[in-house]
Amino acid sequence: MTKKRKSDSRVPNKTYWHLYSLQTLNSEKFIKIVNKILRNEYHLIK
C-alpha cells in the first residue's frame, strides 16, 4: 500500500486589501501593509 502525500499547495499572499480588513490589524501589521500599498506592491480596494 502506498502513502498519499499531502499537496504542497499554499494560499497565495494577499495582495488586495479592503478598508475594513485594514481596521482589524494590529498597528505593526497595519504599518507594513500601508507601506506596501504606497509602494504599489499591494492594492487597496475601496
N, C-alpha and C positions, 0 to 999 in steps of 0.2 A: 504494500500500500504506500502511495506517495503522499507526502505532506503538501498541503496547499499553502502557498506563500501569500502573505498579505501584500496587496498592491501598495507601492510606494507613492501613490498619488497624494499630493498635498494640496491644501487650499491655497490658491494664489494670494499674494499680498493685496490688501485692499488699497485701491488707487483712487476710488471715487468716494468722497466724503460728503455727507449731508449735514446741514447745520445742526440738526437735532442730535445727531450722533456725536458731534464735537462737544456738545454741552455736558455729556455724561463722562468725559475723560478726566483723569486727574491732571493736575497742572503741568507736570513734566511731559506727559504724553501729548497733551494739547499743544505745547510749545513746539515739540518735534514735528507734529503733523502740520501745524500752521507754517512753520519754516519750509517744509517740503511743498506746501501749496504755493507759497510765494516764489519758490524756485521752479515752479511748473512741473514738479515731479508727480504731484498728486493733483486731482481735480476736485473742485468744490461744486456740489450740486445745490442749487438754491430751491 
